[in-house]
């Protein structure tokens, strides 16, 4: 809950700071250079942020940022990382050490028995090992589906990396192929 509150505060503060950094002439060029929406429309970003906060609250899992996940990978922390994208996306590039189990981008209602079984098989028996799930980007629901399944199965340390592989590569981290 503390992480969720912190994330919410960071998002609100970031939006306020980014709005104040528009260069003074009303243009959005300064905003675009720091990663806000390409067209300067913050509504889509806000909607994705609110959807993410709701998913985390409803799913009962934690969030992990790209930078923190990179630190875990670099230090060799024991964990299970699962890429929930289709196999062809996984083959093009993934977070180092990630396993693959495709989940639906449309949410829990569309998970097939085969998808659930494939995902579950990657989790192992240790319910305390950190489980990190990711997909392509913040608005993608595949990682939410994986985090929810892991929590339903009784895993205690479940994390969703919302920026996924896109944030990983945007941060300049090496993707495994």
KATA-V835723 format. One record per helix or strand. SS is the DSSP state (h for helix, s for strand). FROM is the first residue (numbers start at 1). TO is the last residue. Records with the same first field share a line. If there is no record, write none. Layout:
SS->FROM-TO  FROM-TO
//
This chain:
h->2-20  29-33  42-59  66-75  87-92  108-110  113-123  142-152  164-170
s->62-63  79-83  94-94  99-100  130-134  158-161  176-176
//
